[in-house]
């Protein structure tokens, strides 16, 4: 039995940046909104000018069943497409 998020809940997991880009998020996960829509969550640990630690967040809608896509896997006409009309 696989875990299924209840509406209005989400999870974040520490992101392994080993061998990758240091700009990648520190944490990644997903959230299911009360309307049932599903979104990817990304979080970066940052420091304020006063020195306080905080999390900066980003959300993106899941597509086609929720899998992540790379730039090369984007469907035709999607953002980051190499099909330039001029």
C-alpha positions in Angstrom: 0.0 0.0 0.0 1.5 3.4 -1.0 1.2 6.5 1.0 -1.5 9.0 -0.2 -1.5 12.6 1.0 -4.7 13.9 2.5 -6.0 17.2 1.0 -4.3 20.2 2.7 -1.2 18.3 3.7 2.4 17.9 2.2 5.9 16.6 2.9 9.4 17.9 2.4 12.5 15.7 2.3 16.2 16.7 2.5 17.6 17.0 -1.1 20.9 15.2 -1.8 23.0 17.8 -3.6 26.0 15.5 -3.9 27.6 15.9 -7.3 24.9 18.4 -8.3 24.3 22.1 -8.5 24.5 24.0 -5.2 21.5 26.1 -6.4 19.3 23.0 -6.1 16.7 23.3 -3.3 17.8 22.0 0.2 14.4 20.3 0.6 11.9 18.9 -2.0 8.5 17.3 -1.7 4.9 17.8 -2.6 1.6 19.1 -1.3 -2.0 18.2 -2.1 -4.3 21.2 -1.9 -7.8 21.1 -0.4 -9.2 21.1 -4.0 -7.2 17.9 -4.7 -4.6 19.5 -7.0 -1.1 18.4 -6.5 2.0 20.6 -6.4 5.8 20.2 -6.1 7.4 22.0 -3.2 11.0 23.2 -3.1 12.7 24.9 -0.2 16.0 26.7 0.3 17.6 27.5 3.7 18.6 31.2 3.7 19.9 33.8 6.2 18.3 37.2 6.7 20.3 40.4 7.0 19.9 40.1 10.8 21.4 36.5 10.6 18.1 34.7 11.2 17.7 31.4 9.3 14.5 31.0 7.2 13.1 28.9 4.4 12.4 30.3 1.0 9.7 28.3 -0.8 8.6 27.6 -4.4 5.6 25.7 -5.7 5.0 24.3 -9.2 2.0 22.2 -10.4 2.6 18.5 -11.0 2.0 17.5 -14.6 1.0 14.2 -16.3 0.6 12.1 -13.1 3.2 14.0 -11.1 6.6 13.0 -12.6 9.3 15.6 -12.8 10.5 16.7 -16.2 13.9 17.9 -17.3 14.3 20.6 -20.0 14.9 17.9 -22.7 11.7 16.1 -21.7 9.3 19.1 -22.0 6.3 18.5 -24.4 6.3 20.4 -27.6 5.1 24.0 -27.1 5.9 23.9 -23.4 8.2 26.5 -21.7 11.9 25.9 -22.5 11.0 24.4 -25.9 13.7 24.6 -28.5 11.0 25.3 -31.2 11.5 29.0 -31.8 9.0 30.4 -34.3 11.5 32.7 -36.0 
